[in-house]
Amino acid sequence: MQRVTGIGGVFFKTKDPQRTKEWYRSHLGIESDQYGALLKWRHYDDPARPGTTTWSPMAADTTYFQPSESAFMINYRVENLEALLHALRQEGVEQVGEVETYEYGKFAWILDPDGNKIELWEPVDATFLPESAPDNPA
């Protein structure tokens, strides 16, 4: 079973998310909305299949990373979240909370040995990239 297939997102705390987003827009060309930016790309082994990576500065007092005290959280893309979680539990990896399912994918959280919260995401890329829908192939 392939476990991680790529980076799904980078989330980090900042004192002033709006100022940080503006700096990145002005100096690095990253356009973002209230949630951050979606960086679009193509799958290496299937270039017709688009994907996204989320980039998101978050308020310094966000509780989204808890129980981790880190100032960042990485989201990893996975292909079969349920099978991966089963394997991780067998290996003694701590899961934080329950699996959550949305129209854009399934999410689960684990802790690494340093207590950093890691987000695992089984994406539904078509939700972010309507041009990839069957009626309008990319």
C-alpha angles and dihedrals in degrees: 000000000000108000114189117023099180148315112304097182150342117221123183138172121244134174092234114023094183093051090046092050090049092050092051091046093049098042105026103024096241107152112202142172130207090298098044130252136317111220108203125214142150128253112258095224094039111031092181088064114082125208139181139218118205120224113193133171108201134194114278090239096052115137092202093100095052135158082032117079093204122123091228143043128197121212114209123202115230133181102217112023097179093052091045092050090050090053092045092051089051088053093051097253113155116239117207115215127331132306111273123205126203134164088266096052150290123297136197134167133219136174124239121217091273093053095255112151112234123197118215117201131190096196134211096206094184088071090066097034110045090176087071093063115118092251091056110030117199 
